[in-house]
Amino acid sequence: MTLVLSIEEQQEILDMKSVLGALEVLYREQAAGRALTRQRSDVIVPNQTGVYGLKSMDGVVPAFDVGAVRINSDVITWPKVGNTKRRVKVPAAPGNRWVGLVLLFSVSTGEPLAIFPDGFVQRMRVGGTSGLGVKYLAREDSKVLGVIGSGWQAGSQVLAACEVRNFERVVVYSPTRENLVKFVEEMAPQVSAPVIAADSAEAVVSQADVVLCATNSLQPVFDGTLVRSGQHLGCIKNCELDDNAFKRVDRLVIHSIDSSPKHLVMEEAEAPGEDRGWDDSHGGIDWSNAPTLAQLVSGAVPGRQSSEEVTCFDNNLGLGIQFAAVGAKLLEIAKEKGAGHELPTEWFTQKVHP
């Protein structure tokens, strides 16, 4: 049987501790050459709202006996909020909904094991990946977690960071006050540390030992000259940090050196940033030779070497193998708990030679 899991069912059974465990195994497998992922591909064409983007990424992790394909069918716009341009996916599907799916397959038999919307696993794998950056790079005695952003991704950053460090408080800033207040209210009962709203990004950076950025901004979100010795920085796009911040970094680790998705953009499509890969000039850093998270987790490169170092994990690009690893863990838990809805695998297989 092939299991179908809704977002709500995923949220009930998959926690951050399980995600971190699956990802840690994954990166050791990747470092050993036993987990393979393929370059992300985006096809961009114009539509009535902005552009339509069809995105796919995949990966295979034999240790989990799974391969995964993640597909997104997106309507994308770039509104300006204040002085900042943002990338926003529009919930244009019926019922004001977004569209993204993960297909999980068996390495042993090739059969489809599970099908589920990607949004929750997407959130958890991004947060979990950043959390591993905190685990291996932040000071053990870090007391204050700072987060810039109050959206869907920011929440998982808090959950993951608080899973790997015992913070005394969490300080958050977002330029939209209503969203910030709601975020603080929602996150407060989910972690043991008090969650506090800050008045500015600078207020976050000035007091935090760990600063994590999780925004949809296409521009830097704080002044990098404020970075202090001993801090750990994290971002999910390198444009969230300015050149000054990167120049302060003593030890940088990135998620993947294969950082440029393959973009096929129709000439008529106005898609700022969608047709470009990695900005090789940003921060004056040789990105092609930066150590990766897989190397860090496996011990191939060292983590933090002193309490004074400024460390940074740039969670620069998602990988298909993350969906394989977290998807496998989700499927394992779902079977244990009897969650989801089973459909006949025969519906998705064929006797006709493909």
Secondary structure, DSSP 8 states (H G I E B T S, - for coil): -EEE--HHHHHHH--HHHHHHHHHHHHHHHHTT--EEEEEEEEEEE-SSSEEEEEEEEEEEGGGTEEEEEEEEEEEE--EETTEEB-EEE--BTTTB-EEEEEEEETTT--EEEEEESHHHHHHHHHHHHHHHHHHHS-TT--EEEEE--SHHHHHHHHHHHHHS--SEEEEE-SSHHHHHHHHHHHGGGSSS-EEE-SSHHHHHHH-SEEEE---BSS--S-GGG--TT-EEEESSGGGS-HHHHHH-SEEEES-S----EEEE-TT---TTTT----TTGGG--GGG--BHHHHHHTSS----STT--EEEE-----HHHHHHHHHHHHHHHHHHT-SEEE-GGGG--SS--
